[in-house]
Amino acid sequence: MSIQNAIGPRTAPQGFMTGYLDTLALVERLHRLLLDVIKDEFERVGVLEINAVQALLLFNIGENEVTAGELKSRGYYQGSNVSYNLKKLVEMGYMHHERCEIDRRSVRVRLTKKGRDIRDVVEELFVRHAEGLEHRAVIDLNGLEGINTSFRRIERFWTDQIRYIY
């Protein structure tokens, strides 16, 4: 007798499964929309040299000095994606890079003035959006906190699945 037969069929209740699949689709759509919103803002202000993923990368780095590995470990980006975009941003003058003194294989990056300017454009966009959401009563602080709590729980669950389930 297999474990599967011993514990019965593995099906989530239909309503929960439908809700879960709706959440997954919404997260994916929201991410794509975020990138489109950033792209549209950059087109509006006449910055066409970098893409939305690169602009978001600059925003997330902010005033920090980091390695590609640190960005990956924070969960912001996947390996080849972050390496490629960091290389392009350095080539275009948005970032400085230098070998780490301790581990010469590692490269540390930080924003240049040009990179900080892009980061500021993204920050101003997000400030306008936060003000608009609040002003139009789209969502309040309690609603945002509830969403964030739920997403952090899902994030922990998924992380546990990667680490502990085969």
LINFEN-V623134 format. One record per residue. N is the residue number from 1. RES is the residue in one small letter. D_CENTER is the distance of its C-alpha to the mean C-alpha in Angstrom with 2 decimals. Layout:
n=N res=RES d_center=D_CENTER
n=N res=RES d_center=D_CENTER
This chain:
n=1 res=m d_center=43.86
n=2 res=s d_center=40.12
n=3 res=i d_center=37.64
n=4 res=q d_center=36.20
n=5 res=n d_center=39.68
n=6 res=a d_center=40.25
n=7 res=i d_center=37.26
n=8 res=g d_center=37.60
n=9 res=p d_center=35.32
n=10 res=r d_center=31.57
n=11 res=t d_center=30.63
n=12 res=a d_center=28.64
n=13 res=p d_center=30.48
n=14 res=q d_center=30.12
n=15 res=g d_center=28.77
n=16 res=f d_center=26.05
n=17 res=m d_center=25.08
n=18 res=t d_center=24.99
n=19 res=g d_center=22.79
n=20 res=y d_center=20.35
n=21 res=l d_center=20.21
n=22 res=d d_center=19.78
n=23 res=t d_center=16.75
n=24 res=l d_center=15.16
n=25 res=a d_center=16.09
n=26 res=l d_center=14.84
n=27 res=v d_center=11.27
n=28 res=e d_center=11.41
n=29 res=r d_center=13.24
n=30 res=l d_center=11.08
n=31 res=h d_center=8.05
n=32 res=r d_center=10.89
n=33 res=l d_center=12.48
n=34 res=l d_center=9.81
n=35 res=l d_center=10.10
n=36 res=d d_center=13.82
n=37 res=v d_center=14.14
n=38 res=i d_center=12.88
n=39 res=k d_center=15.17
n=40 res=d d_center=17.97
n=41 res=e d_center=17.79
n=42 res=f d_center=18.14
n=43 res=e d_center=20.97
n=44 res=r d_center=22.56
n=45 res=v d_center=22.71
n=46 res=g d_center=23.77
n=47 res=v d_center=21.04
n=48 res=l d_center=21.02
n=49 res=e d_center=20.61
n=50 res=i d_center=16.85
n=51 res=n d_center=14.39
n=52 res=a d_center=11.37
n=53 res=v d_center=8.96
n=54 res=q d_center=11.18
n=55 res=a d_center=11.34
n=56 res=l d_center=7.70
n=57 res=l d_center=8.28
n=58 res=l d_center=11.47
n=59 res=f d_center=10.28
n=60 res=n d_center=8.23
n=61 res=i d_center=11.37
n=62 res=g d_center=13.65
n=63 res=e d_center=17.04
n=64 res=n d_center=16.29
n=65 res=e d_center=17.84
n=66 res=v d_center=15.90
n=67 res=t d_center=16.33
n=68 res=a d_center=14.22
n=69 res=g d_center=14.93
n=70 res=e d_center=13.59
n=71 res=l d_center=10.12
n=72 res=k d_center=10.42
n=73 res=s d_center=12.06
n=74 res=r d_center=9.56
n=75 res=g d_center=7.38
n=76 res=y d_center=4.66
n=77 res=y d_center=6.85
n=78 res=q d_center=10.11
n=79 res=g d_center=13.41
n=80 res=s d_center=15.03
n=81 res=n d_center=12.09
n=82 res=v d_center=11.40
n=83 res=s d_center=15.20
n=84 res=y d_center=16.08
n=85 res=n d_center=13.90
n=86 res=l d_center=15.06
n=87 res=k d_center=18.56
n=88 res=k d_center=18.51
n=89 res=l d_center=17.33
n=90 res=v d_center=20.13
n=91 res=e d_center=22.58
n=92 res=m d_center=21.96
n=93 res=g d_center=22.44
n=94 res=y d_center=19.12
n=95 res=m d_center=18.93
n=96 res=h d_center=21.68
n=97 res=h d_center=21.82
n=98 res=e d_center=24.47
n=99 res=r d_center=25.50
n=100 res=c d_center=25.16
n=101 res=e d_center=28.67
n=102 res=i d_center=28.56
n=103 res=d d_center=26.88
n=104 res=r d_center=27.82
n=105 res=r d_center=25.62
n=106 res=s d_center=22.49
n=107 res=v d_center=21.34
n=108 res=r d_center=19.90
n=109 res=v d_center=18.17
n=110 res=r d_center=18.09
n=111 res=l d_center=17.97
n=112 res=t d_center=21.27
n=113 res=k d_center=22.71
n=114 res=k d_center=21.52
n=115 res=g d_center=17.88
n=116 res=r d_center=18.29
n=117 res=d d_center=19.74
n=118 res=i d_center=16.71
n=119 res=r d_center=14.52
n=120 res=d d_center=17.22
n=121 res=v d_center=17.11
n=122 res=v d_center=13.47
n=123 res=e d_center=14.43
n=124 res=e d_center=17.59
n=125 res=l d_center=15.97
n=126 res=f d_center=13.90
n=127 res=v d_center=17.20
n=128 res=r d_center=19.15
n=129 res=h d_center=17.03
n=130 res=a d_center=17.30
n=131 res=e d_center=20.99
n=132 res=g d_center=21.47
n=133 res=l d_center=20.06
n=134 res=e d_center=22.31
n=135 res=h d_center=25.26
n=136 res=r d_center=25.41
n=137 res=a d_center=25.03
n=138 res=v d_center=22.25
n=139 res=i d_center=20.95
n=140 res=d d_center=22.10
n=141 res=l d_center=20.79
n=142 res=n d_center=22.11
n=143 res=g d_center=20.34
n=144 res=l d_center=16.92
n=145 res=e d_center=17.84
n=146 res=g d_center=18.96
n=147 res=i d_center=15.85
n=148 res=n d_center=13.74
n=149 res=t d_center=16.52
n=150 res=s d_center=16.55
n=151 res=f d_center=12.88
n=152 res=r d_center=13.32
n=153 res=r d_center=16.49
n=154 res=i d_center=15.08
n=155 res=e d_center=12.47
n=156 res=r d_center=15.61
n=157 res=f d_center=17.67
n=158 res=w d_center=15.55
n=159 res=t d_center=15.34
n=160 res=d d_center=19.09
n=161 res=q d_center=19.67
n=162 res=i d_center=18.30
n=163 res=r d_center=20.25
n=164 res=y d_center=23.42
n=165 res=i d_center=24.16
n=166 res=y d_center=25.53
